[in-house]
Amino acid sequence: MGNNLVGNHIRKLRFDHDEMTQQQLADKVGVTRQTIVALEKGNYSPSLELAFRIARAFNLPIESIFYYEEDHKK
């Protein structure tokens, strides 16, 4: 069975939204900048609640920000 990955487009979306900083996004969604860094690097999968808050910050559906990808490497 492969590893599962929840990826995201947060970094691109920040730049598409007036080059929003990691800190600005963190403040909008109520987390630390380190949490945003970890999300962008793929080191952390957000809770469902945080995913909704991020989606709301960008005014987009969750599916436009996060994606699920199964890694088939053994």
N, CA, C and O atoms as a Tinker XYZ file with bonds, in Angstrom:
   296  protein
     1  N      0.842000   -1.180000    0.000000    73     2
     2  CA     0.000000    0.000000    0.000000    64     1     3
     3  C      0.883000    1.238000    0.000000    63     2     4     5
     4  O      1.852000    1.303000    0.757000    81     3
     5  N      0.563000    2.231000   -0.843000    73     3     6
     6  CA     1.385000    3.425000   -0.977000    64     5     7
     7  C      1.077000    4.458000    0.089000    63     6     8     9
     8  O      0.124000    4.325000    0.857000    81     7
     9  N      1.906000    5.491000    0.116000    73     7    10
    10  CA     1.673000    6.612000    1.031000    64     9    11
    11  C      0.614000    7.524000    0.430000    63    10    12    13
    12  O      0.514000    7.661000   -0.789000    81    11
    13  N     -0.165000    8.138000    1.292000    73    11    14
    14  CA    -1.195000    9.066000    0.831000    64    13    15
    15  C     -0.711000   10.486000    1.051000    63    14    16    17
    16  O      0.021000   10.757000    2.003000    81    15
    17  N     -1.111000   11.381000    0.188000    73    15    18
    18  CA    -0.654000   12.761000    0.253000    64    17    19
    19  C     -1.816000   13.703000    0.007000    63    18    20    21
    20  O     -2.571000   13.543000   -0.952000    81    19
    21  N     -1.949000   14.679000    0.876000    73    19    22
    22  CA    -2.872000   15.779000    0.638000    64    21    23
    23  C     -2.004000   16.953000    0.219000    63    22    24    25
    24  O     -1.257000   17.506000    1.025000    81    23
    25  N     -2.108000   17.324000   -1.044000    73    23    26
    26  CA    -1.337000   18.448000   -1.562000    64    25    27
    27  C     -2.184000   19.694000   -1.600000    63    26    28    29
    28  O     -3.389000   19.652000   -1.351000    81    27
    29  N     -1.543000   20.810000   -1.915000    73    27    30
    30  CA    -2.295000   22.065000   -1.960000    64    29    31
    31  C     -1.644000   23.059000   -2.911000    63    30    32    33
    32  O     -0.511000   22.887000   -3.359000    81    31
    33  N     -2.400000   24.093000   -3.195000    73    31    34
    34  CA    -1.955000   25.180000   -4.072000    64    33    35
    35  C     -1.842000   26.491000   -3.284000    63    34    36    37
    36  O     -1.991000   27.569000   -3.859000    81    35
    37  N     -1.584000   26.411000   -1.996000    73    35    38
    38  CA    -1.611000   27.600000   -1.140000    64    37    39
    39  C     -0.576000   28.630000   -1.575000    63    38    40    41
    40  O     -0.894000   29.815000   -1.673000    81    39
    41  N      0.647000   28.203000   -1.837000    73    39    42
    42  CA     1.693000   29.163000   -2.208000    64    41    43
    43  C      1.284000   29.955000   -3.455000    63    42    44    45
    44  O      1.385000   31.182000   -3.474000    81    43
    45  N      0.830000   29.259000   -4.481000    73    43    46
    46  CA     0.409000   29.926000   -5.719000    64    45    47
    47  C     -0.765000   30.870000   -5.448000    63    46    48    49
    48  O     -0.795000   31.992000   -5.954000    81    47
    49  N     -1.716000   30.415000   -4.660000    73    47    50
    50  CA    -2.878000   31.246000   -4.360000    64    49    51
    51  C     -2.498000   32.505000   -3.595000    63    50    52    53
    52  O     -3.063000   33.573000   -3.834000    81    51
    53  N     -1.551000   32.388000   -2.683000    73    51    54
    54  CA    -1.106000   33.589000   -1.952000    64    53    55
    55  C     -0.570000   34.637000   -2.924000    63    54    56    57
    56  O     -0.887000   35.821000   -2.810000    81    55
    57  N      0.244000   34.191000   -3.882000    73    55    58
    58  CA     0.818000   35.139000   -4.828000    64    57    59
    59  C     -0.234000   35.686000   -5.784000    63    58    60    61
    60  O     -0.134000   36.826000   -6.237000    81    59
    61  N     -1.238000   34.877000   -6.088000    73    59    62
    62  CA    -2.332000   35.339000   -6.944000    64    61    63
    63  C     -3.254000   36.321000   -6.218000    63    62    64    65
    64  O     -4.028000   37.036000   -6.855000    81    63
    65  N     -3.172000   36.354000   -4.908000    73    63    66
    66  CA    -3.992000   37.264000   -4.095000    64    65    67
    67  C     -3.105000   38.380000   -3.544000    63    66    68    69
    68  O     -2.855000   38.460000   -2.341000    81    67
    69  N     -2.639000   39.232000   -4.444000    73    67    70
    70  CA    -1.830000   40.409000   -4.071000    64    69    71
    71  C     -0.576000   40.048000   -3.280000    63    70    72    73
    72  O     -0.169000   40.778000   -2.377000    81    71
    73  N      0.028000   38.917000   -3.629000    73    71    74
    74  CA     1.257000   38.462000   -2.973000    64    73    75
    75  C      1.112000   38.447000   -1.454000    63    74    76    77
    76  O      1.960000   38.956000   -0.720000    81    75
    77  N      0.013000   37.849000   -1.011000    73    75    78
    78  CA    -0.259000   37.705000    0.415000    64    77    79
    79  C      0.914000   36.972000    1.084000    63    78    80    81
    80  O      1.408000   35.978000    0.552000    81    79
    81  N      1.346000   37.450000    2.218000    73    79    82
    82  CA     2.433000   36.785000    2.932000    64    81    83
    83  C      1.904000   35.586000    3.705000    63    82    84    85
    84  O      0.701000   35.449000    3.928000    81    83
    85  N      2.822000   34.731000    4.104000    73    83    86
    86  CA     2.437000   33.596000    4.941000    64    85    87
    87  C      1.832000   34.092000    6.246000    63    86    88    89
    88  O      0.861000   33.520000    6.741000    81    87
    89  N      2.403000   35.153000    6.801000    73    87    90
    90  CA     1.884000   35.702000    8.057000    64    89    91
    91  C      0.479000   36.253000    7.885000    63    90    92    93
    92  O     -0.369000   36.052000    8.754000    81    91
    93  N      0.214000   36.943000    6.783000    73    91    94
    94  CA    -1.123000   37.478000    6.544000    64    93    95
    95  C     -2.152000   36.357000    6.454000    63    94    96    97
    96  O     -3.239000   36.463000    7.023000    81    95
    97  N     -1.814000   35.282000    5.741000    73    95    98
    98  CA    -2.739000   34.144000    5.659000    64    97    99
    99  C     -2.921000   33.505000    7.028000    63    98   100   101
   100  O     -4.040000   33.181000    7.425000    81    99
   101  N     -1.826000   33.328000    7.741000    73    99   102
   102  CA    -1.896000   32.741000    9.085000    64   101   103
   103  C     -2.826000   33.550000    9.984000    63   102   104   105
   104  O     -3.650000   32.987000   10.705000    81   103
   105  N     -2.690000   34.872000    9.936000    73   103   106
   106  CA    -3.551000   35.739000   10.751000    64   105   107
   107  C     -5.009000   35.603000   10.345000    63   106   108   109
   108  O     -5.890000   35.591000   11.204000    81   107
   109  N     -5.278000   35.500000    9.044000    73   107   110
   110  CA    -6.658000   35.367000    8.562000    64   109   111
   111  C     -7.322000   34.091000    9.032000    63   110   112   113
   112  O     -8.517000   34.083000    9.327000    81   111
   113  N     -6.548000   32.995000    9.105000    73   111   114
   114  CA    -7.148000   31.693000    9.419000    64   113   115
   115  C     -6.882000   31.243000   10.849000    63   114   116   117
   116  O     -7.344000   30.176000   11.253000    81   115
   117  N     -6.145000   32.041000   11.622000    73   115   118
   118  CA    -5.972000   31.761000   13.045000    64   117   119
   119  C     -4.956000   30.691000   13.383000    63   118   120   121
   120  O     -5.149000   29.917000   14.321000    81   119
   121  N     -3.860000   30.643000   12.613000    73   119   122
   122  CA    -2.773000   29.706000   12.910000    64   121   123
   123  C     -1.459000   30.470000   12.903000    63   122   124   125
   124  O     -1.441000   31.673000   12.642000    81   123
   125  N     -0.367000   29.786000   13.186000    73   123   126
   126  CA     0.941000   30.424000   13.135000    64   125   127
   127  C      1.483000   30.392000   11.710000    63   126   128   129
   128  O      1.034000   29.610000   10.873000    81   127
   129  N      2.452000   31.256000   11.458000    73   127   130
   130  CA     3.112000   31.260000   10.153000    64   129   131
   131  C      3.790000   29.922000    9.902000    63   130   132   133
   132  O      3.846000   29.456000    8.764000    81   131
   133  N      4.306000   29.302000   10.961000    73   131   134
   134  CA     4.966000   28.000000   10.828000    64   133   135
   135  C      4.000000   26.935000   10.321000    63   134   136   137
   136  O      4.411000   26.022000    9.604000    81   135
   137  N      2.729000   27.039000   10.682000    73   135   138
   138  CA     1.727000   26.099000   10.185000    64   137   139
   139  C      1.546000   26.270000    8.681000    63   138   140   141
   140  O      1.438000   25.284000    7.951000    81   139
   141  N      1.512000   27.512000    8.218000    73   139   142
   142  CA     1.379000   27.771000    6.779000    64   141   143
   143  C      2.605000   27.241000    6.044000    63   142   144   145
   144  O      2.476000   26.642000    4.976000    81   143
   145  N      3.792000   27.455000    6.606000    73   143   146
   146  CA     5.031000   26.933000    6.007000    64   145   147
   147  C      4.941000   25.420000    5.872000    63   146   148   149
   148  O      5.242000   24.871000    4.812000    81   147
   149  N      4.530000   24.746000    6.936000    73   147   150
   150  CA     4.430000   23.281000    6.922000    64   149   151
   151  C      3.402000   22.802000    5.898000    63   150   152   153
   152  O      3.628000   21.803000    5.215000    81   151
   153  N      2.281000   23.504000    5.789000    73   151   154
   154  CA     1.268000   23.153000    4.786000    64   153   155
   155  C      1.835000   23.280000    3.379000    63   154   156   157
   156  O      1.690000   22.374000    2.559000    81   155
   157  N      2.481000   24.406000    3.103000    73   155   158
   158  CA     3.022000   24.642000    1.768000    64   157   159
   159  C      4.090000   23.623000    1.387000    63   158   160   161
   160  O      4.195000   23.238000    0.223000    81   159
   161  N      4.871000   23.192000    2.352000    73   159   162
   162  CA     5.924000   22.206000    2.088000    64   161   163
   163  C      5.374000   20.788000    1.995000    63   162   164   165
   164  O      6.093000   19.867000    1.610000    81   163
   165  N      4.109000   20.610000    2.343000    73   163   166
   166  CA     3.521000   19.283000    2.327000    64   165   167
   167  C      3.881000   18.442000    3.534000    63   166   168   169
   168  O      3.734000   17.220000    3.510000    81   167
   169  N      4.352000   19.088000    4.589000    73   167   170
   170  CA     4.733000   18.377000    5.809000    64   169   171
   171  C      3.570000   18.220000    6.785000    63   170   172   173
   172  O      3.715000   17.582000    7.827000    81   171
   173  N      2.431000   18.795000    6.454000    73   171   174
   174  CA     1.301000   18.821000    7.377000    64   173   175
   175  C      0.012000   18.830000    6.572000    63   174   176   177
   176  O     -0.121000   19.581000    5.606000    81   175
   177  N     -0.922000   18.007000    6.968000    73   175   178
   178  CA    -2.259000   18.015000    6.367000    64   177   179
   179  C     -3.191000   18.729000    7.338000    63   178   180   181
   180  O     -3.215000   18.407000    8.526000    81   179
   181  N     -3.952000   19.688000    6.844000    73   179   182
   182  CA    -4.790000   20.473000    7.749000    64   181   183
   183  C     -5.997000   19.686000    8.243000    63   182   184   185
   184  O     -6.438000   18.720000    7.620000    81   183
   185  N     -6.508000   20.130000    9.372000    73   183   186
   186  CA    -7.786000   19.603000    9.826000    64   185   187
   187  C     -8.850000   20.071000    8.841000    63   186   188   189
   188  O     -8.621000   21.002000    8.069000    81   187
   189  N     -9.985000   19.440000    8.867000    73   187   190
   190  CA   -11.077000   19.853000    7.992000    64   189   191
   191  C    -11.488000   21.291000    8.293000    63   190   192   193
   192  O    -11.770000   22.066000    7.379000    81   191
   193  N    -11.522000   21.639000    9.563000    73   191   194
   194  CA   -11.879000   23.002000    9.955000    64   193   195
   195  C    -10.891000   24.006000    9.378000    63   194   196   197
   196  O    -11.307000   25.031000    8.836000    81   195
   197  N     -9.592000   23.736000    9.481000    73   195   198
   198  CA    -8.591000   24.650000    8.935000    64   197   199
   199  C     -8.689000   24.716000    7.419000    63   198   200   201
   200  O     -8.537000   25.792000    6.841000    81   199
   201  N     -8.936000   23.601000    6.771000    73   199   202
   202  CA    -9.094000   23.598000    5.306000    64   201   203
   203  C    -10.245000   24.517000    4.896000    63   202   204   205
   204  O    -10.125000   25.260000    3.922000    81   203
   205  N    -11.351000   24.471000    5.625000    73   203   206
   206  CA   -12.482000   25.355000    5.329000    64   205   207
   207  C    -12.114000   26.820000    5.568000    63   206   208   209
   208  O    -12.506000   27.685000    4.786000    81   207
   209  N    -11.375000   27.107000    6.627000    73   207   210
   210  CA   -10.979000   28.493000    6.902000    64   209   211
   211  C    -10.053000   29.022000    5.812000    63   210   212   213
   212  O    -10.163000   30.181000    5.409000    81   211
   213  N     -9.144000   28.178000    5.334000    73   211   214
   214  CA    -8.248000   28.586000    4.244000    64   213   215
   215  C     -9.053000   28.817000    2.972000    63   214   216   217
   216  O     -8.830000   29.798000    2.263000    81   215
   217  N     -9.980000   27.923000    2.682000    73   215   218
   218  CA   -10.830000   28.085000    1.500000    64   217   219
   219  C    -11.605000   29.394000    1.583000    63   218   220   221
   220  O    -11.730000   30.107000    0.587000    81   219
   221  N    -12.116000   29.707000    2.743000    73   219   222
   222  CA   -12.868000   30.952000    2.929000    64   221   223
   223  C    -11.961000   32.170000    2.752000    63   222   224   225
   224  O    -12.390000   33.188000    2.209000    81   223
   225  N    -10.709000   32.072000    3.207000    73   223   226
   226  CA    -9.766000   33.190000    3.065000    64   225   227
   227  C     -9.506000   33.513000    1.600000    63   226   228   229
   228  O     -9.296000   34.673000    1.246000    81   227
   229  N     -9.517000   32.491000    0.747000    73   227   230
   230  CA    -9.304000   32.693000   -0.682000    64   229   231
   231  C    -10.614000   32.797000   -1.464000    63   230   232   233
   232  O    -10.606000   33.028000   -2.673000    81   231
   233  N    -11.737000   32.624000   -0.767000    73   231   234
   234  CA   -13.056000   32.653000   -1.396000    64   233   235
   235  C    -13.154000   31.621000   -2.531000    63   234   236   237
   236  O    -13.638000   31.911000   -3.625000    81   235
   237  N    -12.679000   30.418000   -2.227000    73   235   238
   238  CA   -12.675000   29.314000   -3.188000    64   237   239
   239  C    -13.187000   28.052000   -2.517000    63   238   240   241
   240  O    -13.144000   27.940000   -1.292000    81   239
   241  N    -13.676000   27.092000   -3.314000    73   239   242
   242  CA   -14.037000   25.797000   -2.735000    64   241   243
   243  C    -12.770000   25.031000   -2.322000    63   242   244   245
   244  O    -11.701000   25.224000   -2.901000    81   243
   245  N    -12.906000   24.185000   -1.340000    73   243   246
   246  CA   -11.765000   23.404000   -0.838000    64   245   247
   247  C    -11.051000   22.660000   -1.965000    63   246   248   249
   248  O     -9.823000   22.567000   -1.970000    81   247
   249  N    -11.813000   22.136000   -2.914000    73   247   250
   250  CA   -11.224000   21.342000   -3.996000    64   249   251
   251  C    -10.315000   22.169000   -4.895000    63   250   252   253
   252  O     -9.497000   21.606000   -5.622000    81   251
   253  N    -10.440000   23.489000   -4.861000    73   251   254
   254  CA    -9.564000   24.350000   -5.648000    64   253   255
   255  C     -8.230000   24.600000   -4.941000    63   254   256   257
   256  O     -7.280000   25.095000   -5.547000    81   255
   257  N     -8.171000   24.258000   -3.675000    73   255   258
   258  CA    -6.974000   24.509000   -2.876000    64   257   259
   259  C     -6.243000   23.213000   -2.540000    63   258   260   261
   260  O     -5.019000   23.133000   -2.651000    81   259
   261  N     -7.002000   22.203000   -2.132000    73   259   262
   262  CA    -6.417000   20.940000   -1.695000    64   261   263
   263  C     -6.750000   19.820000   -2.670000    63   262   264   265
   264  O     -7.811000   19.817000   -3.294000    81   263
   265  N     -5.842000   18.881000   -2.790000    73   263   266
   266  CA    -6.082000   17.701000   -3.626000    64   265   267
   267  C     -5.489000   16.483000   -2.934000    63   266   268   269
   268  O     -4.543000   16.584000   -2.153000    81   267
   269  N     -6.055000   15.361000   -3.233000    73   267   270
   270  CA    -5.618000   14.085000   -2.667000    64   269   271
   271  C     -4.930000   13.297000   -3.766000    63   270   272   273
   272  O     -5.464000   13.127000   -4.862000    81   271
   273  N     -3.757000   12.828000   -3.457000    73   271   274
   274  CA    -2.985000   12.073000   -4.427000    64   273   275
   275  C     -2.412000   10.841000   -3.738000    63   274   276   277
   276  O     -1.805000   10.948000   -2.672000    81   275
   277  N     -2.601000    9.699000   -4.330000    73   275   278
   278  CA    -2.051000    8.473000   -3.755000    64   277   279
   279  C     -0.714000    8.194000   -4.409000    63   278   280   281
   280  O     -0.607000    8.145000   -5.634000    81   279
   281  N      0.293000    8.015000   -3.591000    73   279   282
   282  CA     1.629000    7.715000   -4.077000    64   281   283
   283  C      1.760000    6.194000   -4.181000    63   282   284   285
   284  O      1.648000    5.490000   -3.177000    81   283
   285  N      1.995000    5.698000   -5.373000    73   283   286
   286  CA     2.053000    4.268000   -5.602000    64   285   287
   287  C      3.461000    3.698000   -5.495000    63   286   288   289
   288  O      3.682000    2.549000   -5.877000    81   287
   289  N      4.415000    4.467000   -4.986000    73   287   290
   290  CA     5.777000    3.959000   -4.818000    64   289   291
   291  C      5.803000    2.937000   -3.695000    63   290   292   293
   292  O      5.114000    3.088000   -2.686000    81   291
   293  N      6.576000    1.933000   -3.874000    73   291   294
   294  CA     6.676000    0.885000   -2.838000    64   293   295
   295  C      7.938000    1.064000   -2.051000    63   294   296
   296  O      8.209000    0.288000   -1.134000    81   295
